[in-house]
Amino acid sequence: MGDVQNAFHRTPFAKPLIGMQPPDGRTLIRLDNYFAMKWSEQGYEPEEVDSLNPADWFGLTVRIKPQFKSVVYDFGDGTSFGPTTDLGGPYPTGNIVKAYTDAGVYTTQIHATLTGQVSLNGSEWIDIPGQADLDGPVTPLTVLTADNRLYASGG
């Protein structure tokens, strides 16, 4: 099983990415921001099967399947949410919501944990001991203040 564990950890996993609304990395203080986790296009995300080269496995057909375990949302202000299995979502249905109280630039990030399963020569899926901890790229979020002003009509 040690070789399978090593193969699991060498799997080119998709990167966990943080998505947010409002978009474009800008928001206002005290405004609810909706966060979500998504996967990069490249690499294997949970439930996608990586078929290993049989020549490297003495002719065996070895398939590895990552499994999503949990995610931590790091809001960049010293607070985080998780570990959770909630992938978040957009306004108004998302459950991962954060309002910032101070203006500034915050470095948000996703930390995901995967487990894995293996199938040998078409067998049932077998759990692989251990887990893979993946850190997504840092995504800056600029939190701004806004002033409102009232003007008399017509002038």
N, C-alpha and C positions, 0 to 999 in steps of 0.2 A: 504493500500500500504506500510505502515511502516514495516510490517512483511516481505513482499516480498523484500523490500530494505535490511533489515537485513539478509535475506537468501542469497541475491546476494553477500553481503560483506563477508559472511561465506563460499562462494563457494571456493573449493580448486583449484584456478587458476593455470595453467601452469606458470612457471617462464619465464620471457623474458631473453633470452641469447644473448650475442654479439658474432658474428662470424667475422673473419677477414682474409684477405689475404694480405701478405704472412701468412701462418699458423704457428702454434707452438709458438706464442707469441714473435717472434723476427723479427725485420725489420731494415732497414738502414735509416739514416737521408736523407731527401729530396726524398725518394722513396714513390710513391703513394701507400697508403694502402686502401683496399676496405673493407668496413664494411657492415654487414647485421644483421638483427634481426631474431632470430629463437626462437622457443618455446621448453621448456623442455618436455620430454616424459610424465612425471607425471603431473596430473592436467588437468583442462579444458582450452583449448585455444579457441580463437574466433571461433564462429560458431559450437562448440561442445556443445551438450545439456546435462545438468545435470537434471535428473529426481529425484525430492525430494520424500521422503517417504510419501505416502498418509496418513498413520497413524498420522503423525505430522501435517497434514493439514486438519483434520476433514473429511478425505475420498476424498479430492480433488486431482486431478492429476495436480501437479505443475511442470512445466518445465522451467528452466532458461537457457538462452543462452547468453554468453558473446559476445560482439561486439567490434572489434578493433576500437579505436578512433585515437590514435596518439602515436608517439614514439619520444624520445629525445636521441640522441647519445652523450654520454659524453666521450670526447677523453682523459681526464685525465691531460691535460696541461692547463686547464683554459678555453678551448674552447669547444663548443658543436654545434650540428646541430639539429634543430627542435624547437618546435614540428612539425612533418611531418607525413604523411601517407606512406611515402616511406620506404619499408622494406629493401632497399639496395640490395646488390648482389655481386657476384664474379667479378673478372676481366674478360673481359673488359666491361661488361654490367652494373655493379653496379653504382649507382648514389651517394652513400655516400663515398666520397674519402677524405683522409686526409694525408698530408705529414708533418712529424715532422721536425723542424729545429734544434733541440737540442737533443743530446744523453741523455739517462736516462731511468728510469723505470716509466711508466705511468700507472695509474689505470683507465682502460676503463670500462664503465658501460652503461647499457640500462635502461631507465625509460619509461615504457609503461603506457598508460591510456586506460582503457576499460569502456564501458558502457554496459548496459544489457537489455535484453528483457525477458518477462515472458509470458507463455501460461497457462491458467487455463482450465482444462477439455477439452483440444483440441481446445481452442479458437485461434483466430488470435494472432500473437505476439504483445505485448503491451510494449512500452518503460518503463523502470524502471528509475525513477528520480535519478540523481546523477551519480557518476563514481567511479571506483576503480583505484588507482594509485599504480603501481607495480614497484619495483626496482629490477633489476636483480643483480646477484652476480658481485662483482668486478673481472675483468679479467686483470691481469698485462700484459703489452706490453713493452718489452725491445727494445729500439731504440739504435742502435749501429752506430759507424763510421767505415769506411773502408779506407785503404790507398791503392792506386795502385802504382805499380812500373813497370818500363820498364826494360827489360833485353836484352842484345845483344844476337842474335841467336848463338847457339852453345856454350854458356858458361854461 
